[in-house]
Amino acid sequence: MNLSLNKLIGQRPDIQYGKTERHTPDWLFILWMGGTALLSYSLVYALRKPFTAAEFEGLTVAGMDYKIVVSIIQLIGYVCAKLFGIKYISELQPQNRLKFIIGSAALSEASLLAFGLLPLPYNIVALFFNGLSLGCMWGVIFSFLEGRRTTDILASIMGVSMALSSGVAKSLGLYALNQLHVSEFWMPALIGGCALPCLALLGYVLQSLPKPSEEDRALKAERMTLDGRQRWALFKNYMPFLSIILVANFLLVALRDIKEDFLVKIFDVAGSGYSSWIFAQLDSIVTLIILIIFGLMVFVRNNMRVLLILLSLVILGMLTMSFISLRYEALQLSPVVWLFIQSLCLYLAYLCFQTIFFDRFIACFRIRGNVGFFIVLIDFIGYLGTVIVLAVKEFLNPDINWLSFYNQLAGYVGLGCSVLFVGAWVYLYRRAKRRASEKVMPLETAHAY
């Protein structure tokens, strides 16, 4: 395995450590760099997601369920960050990444402290700033990994942190509530306070990582900043495809965020007798499977082939998710099996576009740009969908059965996304054939880092 990997992607160039040069084996570089990114974004989850473990039973704001209000407020901040990030992340210079990470994490923890200090219901405003401060962290951390020969493996390691960290964050929240007896309002600040210094340290490690080599740039295209004119030109050039992906992710992100924020209502841990660590255990298995699938893509050199394989896997996952959701009563699956399949299918699709898909898309069409632009764009559309779904649900039917509501939503989202991704597959296939016949490779102009 190590010999094959080294043959495929080559030996790492010398890396400077002060005045000392050292040859780093590929497997060690992947573990070092990928592991740092994974842990970094896991800590971002520790600053954002632990409050979802609390139920805030019996609390309301203006007649609405308190937890739903808090979730919507945080999401509004998150959506605002994504909107600003379309410009900011596209133009962010490498030397400013560490400052951004530390500043965002500090603002996030300050907002969690305010959430515990301020009286009800005014403390809900604090979570707006929590979402605002963390909305661009994924794009910034991912920018350290993109455009490398090993990006498929590095991105898959980082990307599955979303699946792994979500369950861990909930389990930590439940542990703090049930075993440490921390209040629901101070629990997020406790967990975030432990995560903040660790994230700052890992940010420094990321900043010290070597830049992509000449061979990396030759294989994956050089990554550039994009100003407003160039972003619009890029979007227009691939408008049919990107529009399909945006609509699909509007549905996917809304479904994922509802699952993440309200899983304790969908899956009754206390009533079922399962351990509070069940989420972390299931998500760890899902994480391993997705890591293997995405990591194997490094052995497929043809970028278009990888894109078509990924879309095929996503279509299969969406159809499976739709089937077990709409046939939930008839299948009589155990809660653990149902949750495992749901998580695997949903995260396979979601993480595909958050990790290696757009890195390969840029390399395939030799686009002069960066992955951050695509990710914040689809995230802005997706999280906007989450806010809309939660608001409509609360105003139209606040007493809905969460399990039934989620299964219906997942079933229809799966069907809709299957159709959309088939359209995306056909578009890419036809564009690749046309490009091959014309023997022309489009280039967008941009400012180099």
C-alpha positions in Angstrom: 0.0 0.0 0.0 2.7 2.4 1.0 4.9 1.5 -2.0 1.9 1.9 -4.4 1.1 5.3 -2.9 4.6 6.5 -3.1 4.8 5.3 -6.8 1.6 7.1 -7.6 2.2 10.4 -5.9 5.9 10.5 -5.5 8.2 11.2 -2.6 7.5 14.4 -0.7 10.0 17.2 -1.5 12.3 18.4 1.3 10.4 20.3 3.9 12.2 23.1 5.7 12.2 23.0 9.5 14.2 26.2 10.3 17.6 25.4 8.8 17.2 21.6 8.8 15.9 19.6 5.8 14.2 16.3 6.3 12.7 13.8 3.9 9.1 13.0 4.9 7.5 9.7 3.7 4.1 10.2 2.1 2.2 8.2 4.6 3.6 10.2 7.5 2.9 13.5 5.7 -0.7 12.4 5.1 -1.2 11.4 8.7 0.4 14.6 10.0 -1.4 17.0 7.7 -4.8 15.2 7.4 -4.9 14.5 11.1 -4.2 18.1 11.9 -7.0 19.3 9.7 -9.4 16.6 11.1 -8.7 17.6 14.7 -9.0 21.3 13.8 -12.4 21.1 12.4 -13.5 18.7 15.1 -12.7 21.4 17.6 -14.8 23.8 15.5 -17.7 21.5 16.1 -16.9 21.6 19.8 -17.4 25.3 19.7 -20.6 25.2 17.7 -22.6 22.0 18.2 -22.7 20.9 21.9 -25.9 22.9 22.6 -27.8 20.5 20.3 -27.5 17.8 23.0 -29.7 19.9 25.3 -33.5 19.8 24.9 -34.4 22.9 26.8 -37.6 21.1 27.8 -40.6 23.3 28.4 -38.9 26.6 27.4 -40.5 28.8 24.7 -39.8 32.2 23.1 -42.8 34.1 21.7 -44.8 30.8 21.7 -42.1 28.9 19.8 -40.0 26.0 21.1 -36.8 27.5 22.6 -34.4 25.0 21.0 -35.8 25.7 17.6 -35.5 29.4 18.1 -31.9 29.0 19.3 -31.1 26.8 16.3 -32.6 29.2 13.8 -30.8 32.2 15.4 -27.4 30.4 15.2 -28.2 29.3 11.6 -29.0 32.9 10.6 -25.5 33.9 11.9 -24.0 30.9 10.0 -25.8 31.8 6.8 -24.6 35.4 7.1 -21.1 34.1 7.5 -21.5 32.0 4.3 -22.7 35.0 2.4 -19.8 37.1 3.5 -17.5 34.2 2.9 -18.3 34.0 -0.9 -16.2 37.1 -1.2 -13.9 36.8 1.8 -12.7 33.2 1.4 -12.3 33.6 -2.3 -9.9 36.5 -1.7 -8.2 35.4 1.6 -4.4 35.4 1.3 -2.6 32.4 2.9 -0.7 34.6 5.4 -3.9 35.7 7.0 -5.4 32.2 7.6 -4.1 31.7 11.1 -5.3 35.2 12.3 -8.7 34.3 11.0 -8.8 30.9 12.8 -7.8 32.4 16.2 -10.1 35.4 15.9 -13.1 33.3 14.9 -12.6 30.8 17.7 -12.2 33.5 20.3 -15.4 35.3 19.2 -17.2 32.0 19.2 -16.2 31.2 22.8 -17.1 34.7 23.9 -20.6 34.2 22.5 -21.0 31.0 24.4 -20.0 32.7 27.6 -22.6 35.3 26.9 -25.2 32.6 26.3 -24.6 31.4 29.8 -24.4 34.8 31.4 -27.4 36.6 29.8 -30.9 36.0 31.1 -33.6 34.3 29.1 -34.7 35.0 26.3 -32.0 37.6 25.5 -29.2 35.0 25.5 -30.4 33.6 22.2 -28.8 36.6 20.5 -25.4 35.3 21.6 -25.7 32.3 19.4 -26.1 34.5 16.3 -22.5 35.6 16.9 -21.5 32.0 17.5 -22.8 31.0 14.1 -21.3 34.2 12.5 -17.9 33.5 13.8 -17.6 29.9 12.7 -19.4 29.9 9.3 -16.2 30.2 7.2 -13.9 28.0 9.2 -14.3 25.0 6.9 -13.2 26.9 3.9 -10.2 28.4 5.7 -9.0 25.0 7.0 -9.6 23.3 3.7 -7.5 25.9 1.9 -4.4 24.4 3.5 -5.1 21.0 1.8 -6.4 21.8 -1.7 -4.4 21.6 -4.9 -2.1 18.7 -3.8 -1.5 15.3 -5.2 -2.7 13.8 -1.9 -5.7 16.1 -1.5 -8.2 13.2 -2.0 -6.8 11.5 1.0 -6.3 14.7 3.0 -9.7 16.0 2.3 -11.4 12.8 3.1 -9.7 12.6 6.4 -10.7 16.2 7.2 -14.2 15.8 5.7 -15.3 12.8 7.8 -14.6 15.0 10.9 -18.1 16.3 10.2 -19.6 12.9 10.7 -17.3 11.9 13.6 -17.3 15.2 15.4 -21.1 15.7 15.3 -21.7 12.5 17.3 -18.8 13.2 19.6 -20.0 16.8 20.3 -23.5 15.5 21.2 -22.0 12.7 23.4 -19.8 15.2 25.2 -22.8 17.5 25.7 -24.9 14.7 27.1 -22.0 13.6 29.3 -21.6 17.1 30.7 -25.3 17.3 31.3 -25.9 13.9 32.8 -22.6 13.0 34.5 -21.1 16.4 35.4 -24.5 18.0 36.0 -23.6 21.2 34.1 -26.6 23.4 33.2 -27.8 23.4 29.6 -26.8 27.0 29.3 -23.2 26.7 30.5 -22.4 23.3 29.0 -21.6 24.8 25.5 -19.1 27.3 27.1 -17.4 24.6 29.1 -16.8 22.4 26.1 -15.8 25.4 23.9 -13.4 26.7 26.5 -11.5 23.4 26.4 -11.5 23.4 22.6 -10.3 27.0 22.0 -6.6 26.8 23.0 -6.3 23.4 21.2 -7.7 24.9 18.0 -5.3 27.9 18.2 -2.4 25.5 18.5 -3.5 23.4 15.6 -4.0 26.5 13.5 -0.4 27.3 14.0 0.6 23.8 12.9 -1.5 24.2 9.7 0.1 27.5 9.0 3.5 25.8 9.2 2.7 23.1 6.6 4.6 23.2 3.3 2.9 24.8 0.3 1.9 22.7 -2.8 4.9 21.8 -4.9 5.4 22.3 -8.6 4.3 18.8 -9.3 1.1 19.4 -7.2 0.3 22.4 -9.3 0.9 20.6 -12.5 -1.4 17.7 -11.6 -4.2 19.7 -9.8 -3.9 23.2 -11.2 -2.6 26.2 -9.3 -5.0 27.6 -6.8 -5.8 31.3 -7.1 -7.8 34.1 -5.4 -10.9 35.3 -7.2 -12.2 38.8 -7.3 -15.9 39.6 -7.9 -15.7 39.8 -11.7 -13.8 36.5 -11.9 -16.2 34.7 -9.6 -19.2 35.8 -11.8 -17.4 34.7 -14.9 -16.6 31.3 -13.4 -20.2 30.8 -12.3 -21.6 31.7 -15.8 -19.2 29.3 -17.5 -20.6 26.4 -15.5 -24.0 27.7 -14.7 -26.2 24.7 -15.6 -24.1 22.3 -13.6 -23.5 24.6 -10.6 -27.3 25.4 -10.5 -28.1 21.7 -10.2 -25.5 21.2 -7.5 -26.8 24.3 -5.6 -30.4 23.1 -5.6 -29.4 19.6 -4.5 -27.2 21.0 -1.7 -30.1 23.3 -0.7 -32.0 20.1 0.1 -29.0 18.1 1.5 -27.7 20.7 3.9 -31.2 21.4 5.2 -31.8 17.6 5.9 -28.4 17.2 7.4 -28.7 20.1 9.8 -32.1 19.1 11.0 -30.7 15.6 11.7 -27.8 17.1 13.6 -29.6 19.6 15.6 -32.7 17.5 16.5 -31.2 13.9 16.6 -31.9 13.7 20.3 -35.6 14.3 19.5 -35.6 11.9 16.5 -33.6 9.2 18.3 -34.7 9.0 22.0 -31.5 7.9 23.8 -33.0 7.8 27.3 -36.1 6.0 26.3 -34.3 3.5 24.1 -31.8 2.4 26.7 -28.8 3.1 24.6 -25.7 4.8 25.9 -25.2 8.5 25.4 -22.2 7.6 23.3 -24.2 5.7 20.7 -24.0 8.7 18.3 -20.2 8.8 18.5 -20.0 5.0 18.0 -22.2 5.0 14.9 -20.6 8.1 13.4 -17.1 6.5 13.9 -18.1 3.5 11.7 -19.6 5.8 9.1 -16.5 7.9 9.3 -14.2 4.9 8.6 -16.3 3.7 5.6 -16.3 7.2 4.0 -12.6 7.6 4.6 -11.9 4.4 2.8 -14.2 5.3 -0.2 -12.9 8.8 -0.7 -9.3 7.9 0.1 -9.2 5.2 -2.7 -9.9 8.0 -5.2 -6.2 9.0 -5.0 -5.5 5.9 -7.1 -7.7 7.1 -10.0 -5.6 9.7 -11.9 -8.3 10.7 -14.4 -10.2 13.6 -12.8 -13.4 13.2 -14.9 -13.6 9.5 -14.0 -13.4 10.4 -10.3 -16.2 13.0 -10.7 -18.5 10.5 -12.4 -17.7 7.8 -9.9 -18.5 10.1 -7.0 -21.8 11.2 -8.6 -22.8 7.6 -9.1 -22.1 6.7 -5.5 -24.1 9.8 -4.4 -27.1 8.8 -6.6 -27.0 5.2 -5.1 -26.9 6.6 -1.6 -29.8 9.0 -2.2 -32.0 6.2 -3.6 -31.1 4.0 -0.6 -31.9 6.8 1.9 -35.2 7.5 0.2 -36.2 3.8 0.3 -35.5 3.2 4.0 -37.2 6.5 4.9 -40.4 6.1 2.9 -40.6 2.4 3.8 -39.7 2.8 7.5 -42.8 1.2 8.9 -42.8 -1.8 6.5 -39.0 -2.5 6.9 -39.2 -2.5 10.7 -35.4 -1.8 11.0 -33.9 -1.4 14.4 -33.2 2.2 15.4 -29.4 1.6 15.3 -29.5 0.1 11.8 -31.9 2.8 10.5 -29.6 5.6 12.0 -26.5 4.0 10.5 -27.9 3.8 7.0 -29.3 7.3 7.2 -25.9 8.7 8.3 -23.9 6.8 5.8 -26.1 7.8 2.8 -26.5 11.4 3.9 -22.8 12.0 4.8 -21.6 10.2 1.6 -23.5 12.8 -0.5 -22.8 15.8 1.7 -19.1 15.2 2.3 -18.5 14.5 -1.4 -19.2 18.1 -2.2 -17.5 19.4 0.9 -14.2 17.6 0.2 -12.8 16.1 -2.9 -15.5 16.8 -5.6 -14.6 20.4 -6.3 -10.9 19.9 -5.9 -11.2 17.3 -8.8 -13.6 19.6 -10.6 -11.0 22.4 -10.6 -8.3 20.0 -11.7 -10.4 18.4 -14.5 -11.3 21.7 -16.2 -8.1 23.5 -15.2 -10.0 26.2 -13.5 -8.0 29.1 -12.0 -9.7 29.5 -8.7 -10.1 27.8 -5.3 -12.3 25.3 -3.6 -13.4 27.7 -0.9 -15.4 29.7 -3.4 -17.5 26.6 -4.3 -17.9 25.4 -0.8 -19.1 28.6 0.8 -21.5 29.1 -2.2 -23.2 25.8 -1.8 -23.2 26.2 2.0 -24.9 29.6 1.8 -27.7 28.1 -0.3 -27.9 25.0 1.8 -28.1 26.6 5.3 -30.6 29.1 3.9 -32.8 26.0 3.2 -32.4 24.8 6.8 -33.6 28.1 8.2 -36.6 28.0 5.9 -37.5 24.4 6.7 -37.3 25.0 10.5 -39.3 28.2 10.4 -42.1 26.6 8.2 -42.2 23.5 10.4 -42.5 25.6 13.6 -45.2 27.9 12.3 -47.3 25.3 10.5 -47.0 22.3 12.9 -45.0 22.8 16.1 -46.2 19.5 17.6 -45.0 17.3 14.8 -43.6 13.9 15.4 -39.9 14.3 14.7 -39.2 10.8 13.5 -42.1 10.8 11.1 -41.2 14.4 9.9 -37.6 13.4 9.3 -38.4 10.2 7.5 -40.8 12.0 5.1 -38.4 14.8 4.5 -35.4 12.4 3.9 -37.5 10.3 1.6 -38.5 13.2 -0.7 -35.1 14.8 -0.5 -33.5 11.5 -1.6 -35.8 11.2 -4.6 -35.3 14.9 -5.6 -31.5 14.7 -5.2 -31.3 11.5 -7.2 -32.9 13.2 -10.2 -30.7 16.3 -9.8 -27.5 14.3 -9.6 -28.4 12.2 -12.6 -28.7 15.5 -14.5 -25.3 16.6 -13.1 -23.8 13.3 -14.2 -25.1 13.7 -17.8 -23.9 17.3 -17.9 -20.4 16.4 -16.9 -20.2 13.4 -19.3 -21.4 15.5 -22.3 -19.1 18.4 -21.5 -16.1 16.0 -21.2 -16.9 14.5 -24.6 -17.3 17.9 -26.2 -14.0 19.1 -24.6 -12.2 15.9 -25.8 -13.5 16.4 -29.4 -12.5 20.1 -29.4 -9.1 19.5 -27.8 -9.6 22.7 -25.9 -9.1 23.2 -22.2 -10.7 26.4 -20.8 -8.8 28.7 -18.5 -10.2 31.4 -16.2 -7.9 34.2 -15.3 -7.3 35.1 -11.7 -4.8 36.6 -9.2 -2.2 34.0 -8.0 -1.6 33.6 -4.3 
